[in-house]
Amino acid sequence: MNIAPSNALSRQRVAFTGKLLSMPRPQALRAVQDAGGSVSTSVSRRTNVLIVGMGGWPLLPSGEVSSALQRAEELNRRGASIRIISEEEFLEDIGHKARGPALEKRYTADEICDLTGATRDKLRRWEQLGLIRSSGGRFDFQDLISLRTLTELVERGVRPEVINRSLKGLASVLPRTERPLAQLQIVTENSRTLMAELDGCHITAEGQFMLDFDGSPRLSLGLEWKAEPDNADAWLECGRQAEENEEFEQAADAYRRAIALDPAIPAAFFNLGNVLRAQGRPDAALELFRLAVTLDSTLSEAWYNIADIHEEQDRVPEAIENLKQSISACTTFADAYYNLALCFEKMGERQNARNCWSEYIRLDPVSDWANVARMHLAAR
């Protein structure tokens, strides 16, 4: 049953992380726009909402959460107010899914932490990832089972990336299973493979029923490579698909293949830079962004990313110069004016900052960030 959409995404800048189960990413982007919001390809101080897809946790191979989620949490610690929501909440916001009947939520956060050994930080993060669902700060029995199962798997030596991949697969082959950790008996093979036990049989994340033979089946849940070996554009598209699903190693490999076949594709250098930055390698990303603008000086987003890395490294004068290049390449790039205003303020160049704030308001007059810009102007 559909419900009337709320206005929760109106005038909001929205970013996504993780794989969506309910709809393709392009459809989700259109839904945000239909709700009156705008979509950002990355998380920044101007992001209002970060949506976490339900197709597995957005984890990196190291077991860390995705760079987008880390970035949002870090910005929130520094005073930002990014609302981090699950895909389920997103569906409710756009009117695609009615809230289900209330379950008996009788465990408080403290009680569920005591019962499972989870910390409050982990509890909050797992709820953001859609693994557990509180109501009024309370949790139900399935949440308790999910957390106990997760704890047991980790204690048995199952790596987070294995859990991540396997739950993605189980969700796809058992679509009626809303919460696999609570609703299925999860078993492991050599701490490398996660399977569900159904009616005495084991089902892998590939949908195969297994007998009790030695050895463990291999999971094949990664991106299916369909690119022609000598087609750079096809590898570029494969990279984009992998990057969208935050499969960064595969994305980087695809972009490198595209570059090897055609070293004159600026988008391949730019996209590879974004992937390396997402993997925590800003210096390597910086060099790739520079290569991208060397090939195409009109890539305003590449100039913007160079400036953003410089600003993070407290190289504000260099950030200013690159933001000017970004604006020169695209005079209507509102975000560049916003960041340039902040950089000018850091350098004490108040009149230049005022000019940039005014230009930002002209380009983006109705967003919440326009109100921030007006506050900066009023403070002078």
RODO-2510 file (C-alpha; in nm, 4 decimals, decimal comma):
residues 380
     n   res          X          Y          Z
     1     m     0,0000     0,0000     0,0000
     2     n     0,1320     0,3393    -0,0952
     3     i     0,0972     0,6421     0,1256
     4     a     0,1050     1,0105     0,0499
     5     p     0,4636     1,1340     0,0308
     6     s     0,5854     1,3593     0,3078
     7     n     0,7765     1,6801     0,2496
     8     a     1,0811     1,5440     0,4337
     9     l     1,3018     1,5653     0,1213
    10     s     1,1746     1,9000    -0,0065
    11     r     1,4633     2,1438    -0,0588
    12     q     1,7029     1,8840     0,0789
    13     r     2,0376     1,7857    -0,0725
    14     v     2,0391     1,4047    -0,0706
    15     a     2,3211     1,1515    -0,1105
    16     f     2,3090     0,7705    -0,1260
    17     t     2,5417     0,4987     0,0003
    18     g     2,5112     0,1231    -0,0365
    19     k     2,2996    -0,0704    -0,2845
    20     l     1,9260    -0,0056    -0,3002
    21     l     1,7008    -0,3116    -0,2974
    22     s     1,3671    -0,1440    -0,3644
    23     m     1,4466     0,0266    -0,6953
    24     p     1,7300     0,1056    -0,9381
    25     r     1,9456     0,4037    -0,8408
    26     p     1,8213     0,6233    -1,1327
    27     q     1,4617     0,5716    -1,0187
    28     a     1,5584     0,6720    -0,6641
    29     l     1,7254     0,9884    -0,7948
    30     r     1,4092     1,0805    -0,9830
    31     a     1,2032     1,0144    -0,6701
    32     v     1,4184     1,2596    -0,4738
    33     q     1,3750     1,5215    -0,7443
    34     d     0,9984     1,4595    -0,7595
    35     a     0,9887     1,5152    -0,3832
    36     g     1,1489     1,8565    -0,4304
    37     g     1,5021     1,7593    -0,3326
    38     s     1,8307     1,7512    -0,5181
    39     v     2,0863     1,4715    -0,5438
    40     s     2,4539     1,4978    -0,4574
    41     t     2,7083     1,2414    -0,5754
    42     s     2,9126     1,2786    -0,2565
    43     v     2,8714     1,3735     0,1073
    44     s     2,9767     1,7242     0,2060
    45     r     2,8953     1,9831     0,4685
    46     r     2,6032     2,0852     0,2478
    47     t     2,4433     1,7399     0,2468
    48     n     2,1136     1,7280     0,4358
    49     v     2,0207     1,3594     0,4065
    50     l     2,2268     1,0423     0,3556
    51     i     2,0221     0,7362     0,2535
    52     v     2,1693     0,3951     0,3374
    53     g     2,0649     0,1205     0,0951
    54     m     1,9309    -0,2064     0,2371
    55     g     2,1246    -0,4274    -0,0069
    56     g     2,3908    -0,5145     0,2465
    57     w     2,5790    -0,2889     0,4785
    58     p     2,7950    -0,0243     0,3119
    59     l     3,1211    -0,1795     0,4290
    60     l     3,4670    -0,1611     0,2783
    61     p     3,6798    -0,4778     0,2443
    62     s     3,8625    -0,3727     0,5619
    63     g     3,5379    -0,4014     0,7551
    64     e     3,5092    -0,0241     0,7972
    65     v     3,1862     0,1495     0,7026
    66     s     3,1724     0,3220     0,3654
    67     s     3,3480     0,6513     0,3156
    68     a     3,0138     0,8245     0,2656
    69     l     2,8869     0,7101     0,6047
    70     q     3,2187     0,7873     0,7730
    71     r     3,2194     1,1330     0,6156
    72     a     2,8630     1,2035     0,7305
    73     e     2,9366     1,0935     1,0851
    74     e     3,2558     1,3014     1,0957
    75     l     3,0759     1,6101     0,9642
    76     n     2,8012     1,5612     1,2228
    77     r     3,0641     1,5452     1,4962
    78     r     3,1963     1,8775     1,3655
    79     g     2,8561     2,0463     1,3870
    80     a     2,6755     1,9463     1,0677
    81     s     2,3205     1,8105     1,0840
    82     i     2,3105     1,5363     0,8212
    83     r     2,0102     1,3091     0,8677
    84     i     2,1224     0,9483     0,8136
    85     i     1,8273     0,7250     0,7256
    86     s     1,7699     0,3716     0,6028
    87     e     1,6236     0,2834     0,2647
    88     e     1,3015     0,1891     0,4429
    89     e     1,2639     0,5405     0,5834
    90     f     1,3396     0,6814     0,2385
    91     l     1,0545     0,4757     0,0918
    92     e     0,8225     0,6139     0,3562
    93     d     0,9386     0,9684     0,2828
    94     i     0,8546     0,9357    -0,0877
    95     g     0,5266     0,7541    -0,0271
    96     h     0,6280     0,4172    -0,1719
    97     k     0,5683     0,2154     0,1396
    98     a     0,3279     0,2447     0,4282
    99     r     0,4507     0,2015     0,7797
   100     g     0,3774    -0,1512     0,8897
   101     p     0,1797    -0,2387     1,1986
   102     a     0,3669    -0,1614     1,5169
   103     l     0,5492    -0,4576     1,6677
   104     e     0,5933    -0,5028     2,0387
   105     k     0,8988    -0,2927     2,1143
   106     r     0,9726    -0,3622     2,4769
   107     y     1,3531    -0,3506     2,5029
   108     t     1,5203    -0,0201     2,5781
   109     a     1,8533     0,0640     2,4145
   110     d     2,0354     0,0006     2,7437
   111     e     1,8643    -0,3355     2,7866
   112     i     1,9449    -0,4540     2,4356
   113     c     2,3082    -0,3441     2,4772
   114     d     2,3322    -0,5371     2,8034
   115     l     2,1776    -0,8470     2,6450
   116     t     2,3945    -0,8466     2,3323
   117     g     2,7146    -0,6750     2,4440
   118     a     2,6740    -0,4099     2,1747
   119     t     2,7744    -0,0518     2,2438
   120     r     2,5360     0,2386     2,1968
   121     d     2,7421     0,3590     1,8974
   122     k     2,7124     0,0192     1,7290
   123     l     2,3433     0,0055     1,8088
   124     r     2,2898     0,3454     1,6460
   125     r     2,4904     0,2515     1,3374
   126     w     2,3154    -0,0825     1,2904
   127     e     1,9803     0,0915     1,3108
   128     q     2,0943     0,3402     1,0458
   129     l     2,1845     0,0440     0,8258
   130     g     1,8340    -0,0998     0,8625
   131     l     1,9374    -0,4132     1,0552
   132     i     1,7291    -0,3232     1,3587
   133     r     1,4274    -0,0987     1,3935
   134     s     1,3476     0,0998     1,7006
   135     s     1,0183     0,2678     1,7823
   136     g     1,0183     0,5332     2,0480
   137     g     1,3694     0,4237     2,1451
   138     r     1,2641     0,0608     2,2009
   139     f     1,3453    -0,2600     2,0150
   140     d     1,1687    -0,5889     1,9464
   141     f     1,2669    -0,9526     1,9825
   142     q     1,3820    -0,9830     1,6194
   143     d     1,6235    -0,6963     1,6774
   144     l     1,7623    -0,8824     1,9761
   145     i     1,8083    -1,2011     1,7692
   146     s     1,9737    -1,0067     1,4870
   147     l     2,2252    -0,8487     1,7202
   148     r     2,3016    -1,1765     1,8962
   149     t     2,3534    -1,3498     1,5605
   150     l     2,5828    -1,0746     1,4388
   151     t     2,7869    -1,0891     1,7594
   152     e     2,8192    -1,4674     1,7371
   153     l     2,9323    -1,4526     1,3732
   154     v     3,1999    -1,1981     1,4520
   155     e     3,3177    -1,3991     1,7530
   156     r     3,3485    -1,7070     1,5282
   157     g     3,5884    -1,5140     1,3108
   158     v     3,3566    -1,4293     1,0215
   159     r     3,4822    -1,1093     0,8638
   160     p     3,2360    -0,8221     0,8189
   161     e     3,2837    -0,8272     0,4405
   162     v     3,1782    -1,1935     0,4318
   163     i     2,8634    -1,1130     0,6271
   164     n     2,8002    -0,8186     0,3978
   165     r     2,8328    -1,0156     0,0729
   166     s     2,6361    -1,3122     0,1996
   167     l     2,3418    -1,1132     0,3304
   168     k     2,3197    -0,9334    -0,0019
   169     g     2,2947    -1,2665    -0,1778
   170     l     2,0483    -1,4182     0,0672
   171     a     1,8276    -1,1115     0,0379
   172     s     1,8179    -1,1521    -0,3396
   173     v     1,7390    -1,5256    -0,3430
   174     l     1,4992    -1,5045    -0,0476
   175     p     1,3206    -1,1744    -0,1111
   176     r     1,0481    -1,2380     0,1440
   177     t     1,3062    -1,2492     0,4210
   178     e     1,3132    -0,8985     0,5606
   179     r     1,5668    -0,9572     0,8371
   180     p     1,7896    -1,2569     0,7529
   181     l     1,9899    -1,2418     1,0738
   182     a     1,6734    -1,2861     1,2791
   183     q     1,4565    -1,4958     1,0491
   184     l     1,7091    -1,7505     0,9226
   185     q     1,9428    -1,9947     1,0888
   186     i     2,2809    -1,8685     0,9693
   187     v     2,5691    -2,1142     0,9431
   188     t     2,9305    -2,0746     0,8333
   189     e     3,1892    -2,2791     0,6497
   190     n     3,5530    -2,2191     0,7496
   191     s     3,4685    -1,8618     0,8481
   192     r     3,4658    -1,7734     0,4790
   193     t     3,1156    -1,8566     0,3615
   194     l     2,7813    -1,7658     0,5116
   195     m     2,4755    -1,9819     0,4363
   196     a     2,1177    -2,0063     0,5565
   197     e     1,9777    -2,3347     0,6890
   198     l     1,6314    -2,4123     0,5505
   199     d     1,4476    -2,7380     0,6219
   200     g     1,7715    -2,9187     0,6963
   201     c     1,9439    -2,7943     0,3797
   202     h     2,1963    -2,5195     0,3358
   203     i     2,1375    -2,2478     0,0787
   204     t     2,4277    -2,0340    -0,0370
   205     a     2,4137    -1,6681    -0,1210
   206     e     2,4043    -1,7791    -0,4868
   207     g     2,0767    -1,9651    -0,4301
   208     q     2,2352    -2,3119    -0,4467
   209     f     2,1271    -2,5895    -0,2108
   210     m     2,4334    -2,7667    -0,0675
   211     l     2,4863    -3,1174     0,0646
   212     d     2,7354    -3,1871     0,3415
   213     f     3,0497    -3,2183     0,1306
   214     d     3,3943    -3,1077     0,2377
   215     g     3,5042    -2,7602     0,1461
   216     s     3,3040    -2,4442     0,1182
   217     p     3,1336    -2,3004    -0,1889
   218     r     3,2700    -1,9810    -0,3346
   219     l     3,0490    -1,6748    -0,3377
   220     s     3,0148    -1,4884    -0,6652
   221     l     2,8245    -1,1791    -0,5658
   222     g     3,0476    -0,9201    -0,7286
   223     l     2,9781    -0,7211    -1,0404
   224     e     2,9250    -0,9321    -1,3500
   225     w     3,1813    -0,8140    -1,6023
   226     k     3,0235    -0,7908    -1,9458
   227     a     3,2593    -0,5450    -2,1095
   228     e     3,4353    -0,6318    -2,4311
   229     p     3,8094    -0,6758    -2,3639
   230     d     3,9082    -0,3930    -2,5999
   231     n     3,6211    -0,1498    -2,5414
   232     a     3,7260     0,1386    -2,3127
   233     d     3,3755     0,2881    -2,2957
   234     a     3,2312    -0,0455    -2,1833
   235     w     3,4910    -0,0724    -1,9056
   236     l     3,4069     0,2844    -1,8053
   237     e     3,0415     0,1874    -1,7705
   238     c     3,1322    -0,1237    -1,5702
   239     g     3,3317     0,0980    -1,3379
   240     r     3,0373     0,3307    -1,2922
   241     q     2,8102     0,0393    -1,2023
   242     a     3,0577    -0,0956    -0,9489
   243     e     3,1170     0,2491    -0,8013
   244     e     2,7419     0,3019    -0,7637
   245     n     2,7304    -0,0162    -0,5539
   246     e     3,0419     0,0960    -0,3627
   247     e     3,2372    -0,2022    -0,4966
   248     f     3,5436     0,0177    -0,5094
   249     e     3,8103    -0,2412    -0,5895
   250     q     3,6159    -0,3595    -0,8922
   251     a     3,5421    -0,0011    -0,9964
   252     a     3,9095     0,0935    -0,9762
   253     d     4,0068    -0,2113    -1,1817
   254     a     3,7510    -0,1238    -1,4511
   255     y     3,8621     0,2391    -1,4716
   256     r     4,2271     0,1328    -1,4974
   257     r     4,1342    -0,1028    -1,7840
   258     a     3,9555     0,1845    -1,9582
   259     i     4,2610     0,4091    -1,9175
   260     a     4,4932     0,1383    -2,0491
   261     l     4,2796     0,1058    -2,3615
   262     d     4,2312     0,4799    -2,4112
   263     p     4,4481     0,7138    -2,1982
   264     a     4,2648     1,0189    -2,3356
   265     i     3,9336     0,9665    -2,1494
   266     p     3,9118     1,2402    -1,8831
   267     a     3,6104     1,0747    -1,7150
   268     a     3,8117     0,7598    -1,6422
   269     f     4,0803     0,9579    -1,4564
   270     f     3,8148     1,1637    -1,2757
   271     n     3,6128     0,8597    -1,1705
   272     l     3,9213     0,6668    -1,0618
   273     g     4,0165     0,9686    -0,8514
   274     n     3,6770     0,9588    -0,6825
   275     v     3,7195     0,5874    -0,6082
   276     l     4,0657     0,6297    -0,4594
   277     r     3,9432     0,9186    -0,2491
   278     a     3,6586     0,7001    -0,1230
   279     q     3,9213     0,4432    -0,0244
   280     g     4,1057     0,7014     0,1852
   281     r     4,3807     0,7873    -0,0655
   282     p     4,3439     1,1647    -0,1198
   283     d     4,6951     1,2230    -0,2529
   284     a     4,6545     0,9604    -0,5254
   285     a     4,3097     1,1008    -0,6037
   286     l     4,4575     1,4493    -0,6326
   287     e     4,6993     1,3384    -0,9042
   288     l     4,4194     1,1737    -1,1010
   289     f     4,1995     1,4831    -1,0801
   290     r     4,4945     1,6858    -1,2103
   291     l     4,5345     1,4451    -1,5011
   292     a     4,1631     1,4795    -1,5730
   293     v     4,1779     1,8608    -1,5979
   294     t     4,4944     1,8361    -1,8037
   295     l     4,2934     1,6376    -2,0577
   296     d     3,9839     1,8581    -2,0235
   297     s     4,0143     2,1930    -1,8466
   298     t     3,6348     2,2384    -1,8531
   299     l     3,5791     1,9626    -1,5946
   300     s     3,4545     2,1949    -1,3224
   301     e     3,3870     1,9105    -1,0776
   302     a     3,7470     1,7919    -1,1051
   303     w     3,8754     2,1433    -1,0220
   304     y     3,6231     2,1485    -0,7351
   305     n     3,7493     1,8145    -0,5991
   306     i     4,1095     1,9322    -0,6181
   307     a     4,0099     2,2390    -0,4170
   308     d     3,8172     2,0282    -0,1670
   309     i     4,1212     1,8085    -0,0978
   310     h     4,3422     2,1173    -0,0633
   311     e     4,0966     2,2686     0,1844
   312     e     4,0953     1,9458     0,3886
   313     q     4,4746     1,9699     0,3966
   314     d     4,4594     2,3347     0,5131
   315     r     4,6041     2,4513     0,1823
   316     v     4,3440     2,7266     0,1548
   317     p     4,5216     2,9561    -0,0972
   318     e     4,5545     2,6643    -0,3383
   319     a     4,1914     2,5720    -0,2775
   320     i     4,0903     2,9260    -0,3717
   321     e     4,2792     2,9117    -0,7009
   322     n     4,1241     2,5801    -0,7972
   323     l     3,7741     2,6946    -0,7032
   324     k     3,8251     2,9916    -0,9327
   325     q     3,9173     2,7457    -1,2074
   326     s     3,6028     2,5465    -1,1308
   327     i     3,3870     2,8568    -1,1618
   328     s     3,5655     2,9602    -1,4810
   329     a     3,4766     2,6189    -1,6272
   330     c     3,1138     2,6455    -1,5118
   331     t     2,9904     2,9890    -1,4028
   332     t     2,6670     2,8441    -1,2614
   333     f     2,8367     2,5923    -1,0271
   334     a     2,6749     2,7098    -0,7034
   335     d     2,8689     2,4726    -0,4764
   336     a     3,1976     2,6222    -0,5948
   337     y     3,0824     2,9712    -0,4941
   338     y     2,9742     2,8394    -0,1532
   339     n     3,3115     2,6796    -0,0791
   340     l     3,4990     2,9762    -0,2232
   341     a     3,3126     3,2069     0,0151
   342     l     3,4169     2,9900     0,3090
   343     c     3,7791     2,9909     0,1911
   344     f     3,7813     3,3684     0,1519
   345     e     3,6471     3,4015     0,5057
   346     k     3,9279     3,1785     0,6343
   347     m     4,1751     3,4115     0,4637
   348     g     4,0056     3,7235     0,6038
   349     e     3,9019     3,8451     0,2560
   350     r     3,5582     3,9623     0,3635
   351     q     3,4518     4,1520     0,0526
   352     n     3,5429     3,8619    -0,1746
   353     a     3,3496     3,6312     0,0572
   354     r     3,0461     3,8624     0,0437
   355     n     3,0558     3,8612    -0,3347
   356     c     3,0599     3,4813    -0,3399
   357     w     2,7785     3,4517    -0,0859
   358     s     2,5666     3,6867    -0,2952
   359     e     2,6366     3,4905    -0,6116
   360     y     2,5521     3,1650    -0,4374
   361     i     2,2162     3,3055    -0,3249
   362     r     2,1465     3,4208    -0,6803
   363     l     2,2104     3,0709    -0,8145
   364     d     2,0389     2,8804    -0,5307
   365     p     1,7920     3,1192    -0,3650
   366     v     1,5550     2,8818    -0,1838
   367     s     1,7640     2,6035    -0,0274
   368     d     1,8536     2,5783     0,3400
   369     w     2,2105     2,6565     0,2382
   370     a     2,0956     2,9846     0,0887
   371     n     1,9722     3,0726     0,4378
   372     v     2,3183     2,9895     0,5734
   373     a     2,4693     3,2183     0,3108
   374     r     2,2309     3,4995     0,4137
   375     m     2,3386     3,4553     0,7764
   376     h     2,7010     3,4953     0,6707
   377     l     2,6122     3,8150     0,4850
   378     a     2,4128     3,9500     0,7798
   379     a     2,7055     3,8874     1,0148
   380     r     2,9231     4,1372     0,8297
***
